[in-house]
Amino acid sequence: MDKMGSITLVIGLVLCVLGGYAIWAFIPEVISAVKGLIGIAVLLAGLVLVIFGALILRD
């Protein structure tokens, strides 16, 4: 298990470095994606609150 853990750690570090480089290389697209994800999260939170409010009013 020690060898497998070391391999997994090295692969994880390499993927983190590559991901960081990709974010740096495509920063305008990353900013647009984050803005879109924030919008989707707000939309889903609003939808949940609407459903929750409707369920409360039903009681």
N, CA, C and O atoms as a GROMACS GRO file, in nm:
protein
  236
    1MET      N    1   0.082  -0.120   0.000
    1MET     CA    2   0.000   0.000   0.000
    1MET      C    3   0.086   0.126   0.000
    1MET      O    4   0.044   0.230  -0.051
    2ASP      N    5   0.205   0.118   0.056
    2ASP     CA    6   0.292   0.235   0.061
    2ASP      C    7   0.333   0.279  -0.079
    2ASP      O    8   0.338   0.398  -0.109
    3LYS      N    9   0.364   0.180  -0.165
    3LYS     CA   10   0.404   0.213  -0.302
    3LYS      C   11   0.287   0.273  -0.379
    3LYS      O   12   0.304   0.370  -0.453
    4MET      N   13   0.169   0.218  -0.361
    4MET     CA   14   0.051   0.269  -0.429
    4MET      C   15   0.016   0.410  -0.380
    4MET      O   16  -0.024   0.494  -0.461
    5GLY      N   17   0.032   0.436  -0.253
    5GLY     CA   18   0.007   0.569  -0.199
    5GLY      C   19   0.104   0.672  -0.256
    5GLY      O   20   0.065   0.784  -0.287
    6SER      N   21   0.228   0.634  -0.271
    6SER     CA   22   0.329   0.724  -0.327
    6SER      C   23   0.297   0.756  -0.473
    6SER      O   24   0.307   0.871  -0.516
    7ILE      N   25   0.259   0.654  -0.549
    7ILE     CA   26   0.224   0.674  -0.690
    7ILE      C   27   0.103   0.765  -0.702
    7ILE      O   28   0.099   0.854  -0.786
    8THR      N   29   0.004   0.741  -0.617
    8THR     CA   30  -0.117   0.823  -0.620
    8THR      C   31  -0.085   0.968  -0.584
    8THR      O   32  -0.140   1.060  -0.644
    9LEU      N   33   0.004   0.988  -0.486
    9LEU     CA   34   0.043   1.123  -0.446
    9LEU      C   35   0.114   1.196  -0.559
    9LEU      O   36   0.085   1.313  -0.585
   10VAL      N   37   0.205   1.128  -0.627
   10VAL     CA   38   0.278   1.190  -0.738
   10VAL      C   39   0.184   1.224  -0.852
   10VAL      O   40   0.191   1.334  -0.908
   11ILE      N   41   0.095   1.132  -0.888
   11ILE     CA   42  -0.001   1.158  -0.996
   11ILE      C   43  -0.094   1.273  -0.958
   11ILE      O   44  -0.124   1.357  -1.042
   12GLY      N   45  -0.138   1.278  -0.833
   12GLY     CA   46  -0.223   1.387  -0.788
   12GLY      C   47  -0.153   1.522  -0.795
   12GLY      O   48  -0.213   1.621  -0.837
   13LEU      N   49  -0.026   1.526  -0.756
   13LEU     CA   50   0.050   1.650  -0.765
   13LEU      C   51   0.069   1.695  -0.909
   13LEU      O   52   0.058   1.814  -0.940
   14VAL      N   53   0.097   1.600  -0.998
   14VAL     CA   54   0.112   1.633  -1.140
   14VAL      C   55  -0.018   1.688  -1.196
   14VAL      O   56  -0.017   1.786  -1.271
   15LEU      N   57  -0.130   1.626  -1.161
   15LEU     CA   58  -0.260   1.674  -1.208
   15LEU      C   59  -0.293   1.813  -1.152
   15LEU      O   60  -0.352   1.895  -1.223
   16CYS      N   61  -0.256   1.839  -1.028
   16CYS     CA   62  -0.278   1.972  -0.970
   16CYS      C   63  -0.197   2.078  -1.044
   16CYS      O   64  -0.247   2.187  -1.071
   17VAL      N   65  -0.072   2.046  -1.076
   17VAL     CA   66   0.012   2.141  -1.149
   17VAL      C   67  -0.044   2.165  -1.288
   17VAL      O   68  -0.051   2.280  -1.332
   18LEU      N   69  -0.083   2.059  -1.358
   18LEU     CA   70  -0.141   2.075  -1.491
   18LEU      C   71  -0.272   2.154  -1.487
   18LEU      O   72  -0.298   2.236  -1.574
   19GLY      N   73  -0.354   2.128  -1.387
   19GLY     CA   74  -0.480   2.202  -1.372
   19GLY      C   75  -0.455   2.349  -1.343
   19GLY      O   76  -0.524   2.435  -1.398
   20GLY      N   77  -0.358   2.378  -1.258
   20GLY     CA   78  -0.323   2.518  -1.231
   20GLY      C   79  -0.272   2.589  -1.355
   20GLY      O   80  -0.307   2.704  -1.379
   21TYR      N   81  -0.190   2.520  -1.434
   21TYR     CA   82  -0.142   2.578  -1.559
   21TYR      C   83  -0.257   2.602  -1.656
   21TYR      O   84  -0.261   2.706  -1.723
   22ALA      N   85  -0.350   2.508  -1.665
   22ALA     CA   86  -0.464   2.524  -1.755
   22ALA      C   87  -0.550   2.642  -1.712
   22ALA      O   88  -0.600   2.717  -1.796
   23ILE      N   89  -0.569   2.659  -1.582
   23ILE     CA   90  -0.646   2.773  -1.533
   23ILE      C   91  -0.575   2.903  -1.568
   23ILE      O   92  -0.638   2.998  -1.613
   24TRP      N   93  -0.443   2.907  -1.550
   24TRP     CA   94  -0.366   3.027  -1.580
   24TRP      C   95  -0.369   3.058  -1.730
   24TRP      O   96  -0.377   3.174  -1.770
   25ALA      N   97  -0.361   2.953  -1.813
   25ALA     CA   98  -0.357   2.972  -1.957
   25ALA      C   99  -0.492   3.019  -2.013
   25ALA      O  100  -0.496   3.094  -2.110
   26PHE      N  101  -0.600   2.976  -1.952
   26PHE     CA  102  -0.733   3.008  -2.002
   26PHE      C  103  -0.813   3.091  -1.902
   26PHE      O  104  -0.931   3.065  -1.881
   27ILE      N  105  -0.750   3.189  -1.840
   27ILE     CA  106  -0.813   3.266  -1.733
   27ILE      C  107  -0.942   3.336  -1.775
   27ILE      O  108  -1.036   3.339  -1.695
   28PRO      N  109  -0.954   3.393  -1.895
   28PRO     CA  110  -1.084   3.457  -1.929
   28PRO      C  111  -1.199   3.356  -1.935
   28PRO      O  112  -1.310   3.385  -1.890
   29GLU      N  113  -1.172   3.239  -1.990
   29GLU     CA  114  -1.276   3.136  -1.995
   29GLU      C  115  -1.310   3.084  -1.857
   29GLU      O  116  -1.425   3.052  -1.828
   30VAL      N  117  -1.209   3.076  -1.770
   30VAL     CA  118  -1.233   3.030  -1.633
   30VAL      C  119  -1.322   3.129  -1.559
   30VAL      O  120  -1.413   3.089  -1.486
   31ILE      N  121  -1.296   3.258  -1.578
   31ILE     CA  122  -1.378   3.361  -1.513
   31ILE      C  123  -1.522   3.352  -1.563
   31ILE      O  124  -1.616   3.363  -1.483
   32SER      N  125  -1.540   3.332  -1.692
   32SER     CA  126  -1.675   3.318  -1.747
   32SER      C  127  -1.744   3.194  -1.691
   32SER      O  128  -1.863   3.198  -1.658
   33ALA      N  129  -1.670   3.086  -1.679
   33ALA     CA  130  -1.728   2.962  -1.626
   33ALA      C  131  -1.769   2.980  -1.480
   33ALA      O  132  -1.875   2.933  -1.439
   34VAL      N  133  -1.685   3.047  -1.402
   34VAL     CA  134  -1.718   3.069  -1.260
   34VAL      C  135  -1.841   3.158  -1.248
   34VAL      O  136  -1.926   3.133  -1.163
   35LYS      N  137  -1.851   3.260  -1.331
   35LYS     CA  138  -1.970   3.346  -1.329
   35LYS      C  139  -2.095   3.264  -1.364
   35LYS      O  140  -2.200   3.281  -1.302
   36GLY      N  141  -2.084   3.176  -1.461
   36GLY     CA  142  -2.196   3.091  -1.498
   36GLY      C  143  -2.234   2.995  -1.386
   36GLY      O  144  -2.352   2.973  -1.361
   37LEU      N  145  -2.134   2.939  -1.318
   37LEU     CA  146  -2.162   2.847  -1.208
   37LEU      C  147  -2.227   2.920  -1.091
   37LEU      O  148  -2.314   2.865  -1.024
   38ILE      N  149  -2.184   3.044  -1.066
   38ILE     CA  150  -2.248   3.122  -0.960
   38ILE      C  151  -2.395   3.147  -0.995
   38ILE      O  152  -2.482   3.137  -0.909
   39GLY      N  153  -2.421   3.178  -1.121
   39GLY     CA  154  -2.559   3.198  -1.164
   39GLY      C  155  -2.643   3.073  -1.150
   39GLY      O  156  -2.758   3.079  -1.105
   40ILE      N  157  -2.587   2.960  -1.186
   40ILE     CA  158  -2.660   2.834  -1.172
   40ILE      C  159  -2.686   2.802  -1.026
   40ILE      O  160  -2.794   2.756  -0.991
   41ALA      N  161  -2.587   2.827  -0.939
   41ALA     CA  162  -2.605   2.800  -0.795
   41ALA      C  163  -2.714   2.889  -0.737
   41ALA      O  164  -2.795   2.843  -0.656
   42VAL      N  165  -2.717   3.016  -0.776
   42VAL     CA  166  -2.821   3.107  -0.727
   42VAL      C  167  -2.958   3.064  -0.777
   42VAL      O  168  -3.056   3.067  -0.702
   43LEU      N  169  -2.965   3.023  -0.904
   43LEU     CA  170  -3.092   2.975  -0.959
   43LEU      C  171  -3.142   2.852  -0.884
   43LEU      O  172  -3.260   2.843  -0.851
   44LEU      N  173  -3.054   2.757  -0.857
   44LEU     CA  174  -3.095   2.636  -0.785
   44LEU      C  175  -3.135   2.668  -0.642
   44LEU      O  176  -3.231   2.609  -0.591
   45ALA      N  177  -3.063   2.759  -0.576
   45ALA     CA  178  -3.101   2.797  -0.440
   45ALA      C  179  -3.239   2.863  -0.440
   45ALA      O  180  -3.320   2.835  -0.352
   46GLY      N  181  -3.264   2.948  -0.537
   46GLY     CA  182  -3.395   3.010  -0.547
   46GLY      C  183  -3.505   2.909  -0.571
   46GLY      O  184  -3.613   2.918  -0.512
   47LEU      N  185  -3.478   2.813  -0.657
   47LEU     CA  186  -3.576   2.708  -0.685
   47LEU      C  187  -3.607   2.626  -0.560
   47LEU      O  188  -3.722   2.594  -0.533
   48VAL      N  189  -3.504   2.593  -0.486
   48VAL     CA  190  -3.524   2.516  -0.362
   48VAL      C  191  -3.606   2.598  -0.262
   48VAL      O  192  -3.696   2.544  -0.197
   49LEU      N  193  -3.577   2.727  -0.251
   49LEU     CA  194  -3.654   2.811  -0.159
   49LEU      C  195  -3.800   2.825  -0.202
   49LEU      O  196  -3.889   2.827  -0.118
   50VAL      N  197  -3.824   2.834  -0.332
   50VAL     CA  198  -3.962   2.841  -0.382
   50VAL      C  199  -4.037   2.712  -0.348
   50VAL      O  200  -4.150   2.718  -0.301
   51ILE      N  201  -3.974   2.598  -0.371
   51ILE     CA  202  -4.038   2.471  -0.340
   51ILE      C  203  -4.062   2.458  -0.189
   51ILE      O  204  -4.169   2.415  -0.146
   52PHE      N  205  -3.960   2.494  -0.110
   52PHE     CA  206  -3.971   2.487   0.036
   52PHE      C  207  -4.082   2.579   0.085
   52PHE      O  208  -4.161   2.541   0.171
   53GLY      N  209  -4.088   2.701   0.031
   53GLY     CA  210  -4.193   2.794   0.070
   53GLY      C  211  -4.332   2.744   0.035
   53GLY      O  212  -4.426   2.760   0.112
   54ALA      N  213  -4.344   2.684  -0.082
   54ALA     CA  214  -4.474   2.628  -0.123
   54ALA      C  215  -4.515   2.513  -0.031
   54ALA      O  216  -4.633   2.500   0.002
   55LEU      N  217  -4.420   2.433   0.009
   55LEU     CA  218  -4.452   2.323   0.101
   55LEU      C  219  -4.492   2.375   0.238
   55LEU      O  220  -4.580   2.317   0.302
   56ILE      N  221  -4.430   2.481   0.283
   56ILE     CA  222  -4.466   2.538   0.412
   56ILE      C  223  -4.607   2.600   0.407
   56ILE      O  224  -4.685   2.584   0.501
   57LEU      N  225  -4.638   2.669   0.296
   57LEU     CA  226  -4.770   2.731   0.284
   57LEU      C  227  -4.881   2.625   0.274
   57LEU      O  228  -4.995   2.652   0.312
   58ARG      N  229  -4.847   2.507   0.224
   58ARG     CA  230  -4.948   2.401   0.212
   58ARG      C  231  -4.996   2.352   0.347
   58ARG      O  232  -5.111   2.311   0.362
   59ASP      N  233  -4.906   2.355   0.448
   59ASP     CA  234  -4.944   2.306   0.581
   59ASP      C  235  -5.044   2.389   0.647
   59ASP      O  236  -5.086   2.359   0.759
   0.00000   0.00000   0.00000
